[in-house]
Amino acid sequence: MFPQKLFIFLTALALTTLACGFTVDLPTTNIKISPTVTEDILVPDPDPSAQSMDVSLSFGAGELIINSGAEALIEGIASYNVEDMKPKVEVTSKSVDLSTGNLEINGIPHFENTMKNTWNLKLSQRPLNLKISAGAYSGQFELGGLALTALRVMDGAADVKLNFAEPNQAVMESFRYETGASSVVLTKLGNANFRSLDFQGGAGSYELDFSGDMQADATVRVDTGLSSLIIRVPNNLNVTVHFDGALTNVDTQGSWGQSGGLYTHSGDGPSLDITIKMGAGSVTLISQ
C-alpha cells in the first residue's frame, strides 16, 4: 500500500500552500494500478571466488523485508501492482544491483487505486558490502548471521526496524545510516561487529541499541535535526557520550556520570565513544 508517511508529507505540503494564501500548480504523475504480480527473485553469485561482493538494493516506496539464509546471492519474492515496479537486476563480476524497475515520479503521484510493492528477500552469508537505498517505505531488516564488511542505508520518510539477532560474521569497518523524517530503530548493534557508525537523521524518532556481543572498541557519531533519540547500552561497556551543538534535553537511566556535556558509563568490556550533534530535541541515555 502507498506509504502513510509520504501521504502525510504531501498533505502537509498542500495545507502549507493554502495557509500561506497562495496556490501552486504542482505537477502530477498518473500511476496505473494493475493486477498484483508475484514473482521469484533469484540472483546467483557472479563470482564465488571473489573476496567480497558489492550488493546494492534500490527500493522505491512500499515494504522491504530482508533476512539472511539465501543459498544464492539474493533470493526472495516480489509482489507489485504497478508494471513499472517490476524488479530489475544488473550484474557485473564484482557487483549486483537489484532495483525497483523503471518507475519515474516527476510530480505528486496520483494513483488509480492502492499501490502495492513488497520485497521479501534473503541474502547470502558470503562477505558483502551492502548498500540499501529507499524512499518512503517500511523496512524490516534482520541482518544477524550475515558477513557484512560494510553497510550503508539511505532512505527518506521511513519506518525501519533493523536488528542483528546473531553476530555479524565479518568485521564491519564502516556502517552509515542516512535518513530523513523517519522512525528508525537499530537493535542488537553490539552484534554488528562494526568499528565506526555514522548516523545522520532529520526530524524524526531514532533509537540505537548497542546490546549484543561487542568484540572491539568502536566509535559512533550521531548528527540529527529536531528529533528524539534513545541510546541503549549494556552494563558491560565503557561508554563516553559527547554532546556537540545546540542545547539538548538529556535524560539518563541507569548508572551514568556527568561532567558538563560529557556523560560516562563504566564497564569491563570494550569502549564505545559516542558523539551526538543535534539541532534540538531530546536524548535519553539508558544503561541496562
Secondary structure as GFF3:
##gff-version 3
##sequence-region A 1 288
A	DSSP	alpha_helix	4	19	.	.	.	ID=ss1
A	DSSP	beta_strand	28	31	.	.	.	ID=ss2
A	DSSP	beta_strand	37	43	.	.	.	ID=ss3
A	DSSP	beta_strand	53	59	.	.	.	ID=ss4
A	DSSP	beta_strand	62	68	.	.	.	ID=ss5
A	DSSP	beta_strand	74	80	.	.	.	ID=ss6
A	DSSP	three_ten_helix	83	85	.	.	.	ID=ss7
A	DSSP	beta_strand	88	91	.	.	.	ID=ss8
A	DSSP	beta_strand	95	99	.	.	.	ID=ss9
A	DSSP	beta_strand	108	111	.	.	.	ID=ss10
A	DSSP	beta_strand	117	123	.	.	.	ID=ss11
A	DSSP	beta_strand	127	134	.	.	.	ID=ss12
A	DSSP	beta_strand	137	142	.	.	.	ID=ss13
A	DSSP	beta_strand	147	154	.	.	.	ID=ss14
A	DSSP	beta_strand	158	163	.	.	.	ID=ss15
A	DSSP	beta_strand	174	178	.	.	.	ID=ss16
A	DSSP	beta_strand	183	187	.	.	.	ID=ss17
A	DSSP	three_ten_helix	189	192	.	.	.	ID=ss18
A	DSSP	beta_strand	196	200	.	.	.	ID=ss19
A	DSSP	beta_strand	205	209	.	.	.	ID=ss20
A	DSSP	beta_strand	218	233	.	.	.	ID=ss21
A	DSSP	beta_strand	238	243	.	.	.	ID=ss22
A	DSSP	beta_strand	249	253	.	.	.	ID=ss23
A	DSSP	beta_strand	257	259	.	.	.	ID=ss24
A	DSSP	beta_strand	262	265	.	.	.	ID=ss25
A	DSSP	beta_strand	271	287	.	.	.	ID=ss26
###
